[in-house]
C-alpha cells in the first residue's frame, strides 16, 4: 500500500505534463495545417507567374506552388469565386437530371511557341470558314466552319468592344461549349463555357478579362 500512493502521484504528474506539452504545441500544429493549405498558390507556367486560388484548382496533383506545365481551374459564374469543396454524393442522393453548368473553366498551359490565339483567329480559322457571316445580336457575329474541315460542326463567334473570339460546338444531345484563348508571355489561357452564355456575351468577355487580371495582375 505504501508503494501505491507514490505510483498514483507519479502517474498524475506524467499525465499533467503530457497535457501541458500538448497545450503548448497546439498553436504550432494549427499553423502547420494552415501553411499546407494556403488560400493562394504562386504558380509559374511557361515562366509566367500566376496567383491561383487553391480551391479553384481542379486536380489535386496540381495543387502546389512553383513551376508547372499546366494547371486547370474552375470558377463559379458570374461571381468568379472558387467553388466550395464538393459534397459527398451517393446513389441515393445523386440527381437524375443534368444540372446546368454554372462554372467557367480555365486551363493555363505553356505554349512553347505554338501558334498564338490571334494567329488562329485571323490566319488559320479563316481557311476553314464558310464565306458568309451572320450577325447574331448586340454586335456579335457568327461564322460557321465548313463540314469536312478540322472544325466541322463548330461556329466562330467574333465581336469588338470588348474583343471576343470564341469557337463553339453546336447544341445537340449535349449542350454546346465554347473555348476562347488569350496569351500572356509564355502561357496560353483557354477559357471554356456554355454556348448559351453568349446571349450575354459582353458579360462573358468581362468575366474573362477580370479573371485574367485577378490571376496575373495588370501590365505584367
QUIVENFEN-V885589 format. One record per pair of residues at least 4 apart in sequence whose C-alpha atoms are under 7 Angstrom apart, sorted by the first residue. I is the first residue (numbers start at 1). J is the second residue. Records with the same first field share a line. If there is no record, write none. Layout:
# QUIVENFEN-V885589
I=J + J
This chain:
# QUIVENFEN-V885589
3=7
4=8
5=9
6=10
7=11
8=12
9=13
10=14
11=15
12=16
13=17
14=18
15=19
16=20
17=21
18=22
19=23
20=24
21=25
22=26
25=29
26=30
27=31
28=32
29=33
30=34
31=35
32=36
33=37
34=38
38=54
39=53 + 54
40=51 + 52 + 53 + 54
41=51 + 52 + 53 + 54 + 64 + 65
42=49 + 50 + 51 + 52 + 65 + 66
43=49 + 50 + 51 + 52 + 65 + 66 + 67 + 68
44=48 + 49 + 50 + 66 + 67 + 68
45=49 + 67 + 68 + 69 + 70 + 109 + 110 + 187
46=69 + 110 + 186 + 187
47=186
48=185 + 186 + 187
49=216
50=215 + 216
51=215 + 216
52=215
53=82
54=63
55=82 + 83 + 84
56=73 + 74 + 75 + 82 + 83
57=62 + 63 + 72 + 73 + 74
58=72 + 73 + 74
59=63 + 72
62=71
69=109 + 110
70=108 + 109 + 110
71=107 + 108 + 109
72=106 + 107 + 108
73=105 + 106 + 107
74=82 + 103 + 104 + 105 + 106
75=80 + 81 + 82 + 83 + 103 + 104 + 105
76=80 + 81 + 82 + 83 + 102 + 103 + 104
77=102 + 103 + 104
89=93 + 94
90=94
104=191 + 192 + 193
105=191 + 192 + 193
106=189 + 190 + 191 + 192
107=189 + 190 + 191
108=187 + 188 + 189 + 190
109=187 + 188 + 189
110=186 + 187 + 188
111=186 + 187 + 188
115=119 + 120
116=120 + 183
117=121 + 181 + 182 + 183
118=122
119=123 + 124
120=124 + 125
121=125
122=126
125=129
128=145 + 146 + 149
129=143 + 144 + 145 + 146
130=143 + 144 + 145 + 146
132=143
133=141 + 142 + 143
134=141 + 142 + 143
135=140 + 141 + 142
136=140 + 141 + 142
139=159
140=157 + 158 + 159
141=157 + 158 + 159
142=155 + 156 + 157 + 158
143=155 + 156 + 157
144=154 + 155 + 156
145=151 + 152 + 153 + 154 + 155
146=152
147=152 + 153
148=152
153=169 + 170
154=167 + 168 + 169 + 170
155=167 + 168 + 169
156=166 + 167 + 168
157=165 + 166 + 167
158=164 + 165 + 166
159=163 + 164 + 165
160=164
162=202 + 205
164=205
165=180
166=178 + 179 + 180
167=178 + 179 + 180
168=176 + 177 + 178 + 179 + 195
169=176 + 177 + 178
170=176
171=175 + 176
172=176
175=194
176=194 + 195
177=192 + 193 + 194 + 195
178=192 + 193 + 194 + 195
179=190 + 191 + 192 + 193
180=190 + 191 + 192
181=188 + 189 + 190 + 191
182=188 + 189 + 190
183=187 + 188 + 189
184=188
197=201
200=204
201=205
202=206
203=207
204=208
205=209
206=210
207=211
208=212
209=213
210=214
211=215
212=216
213=217 + 218
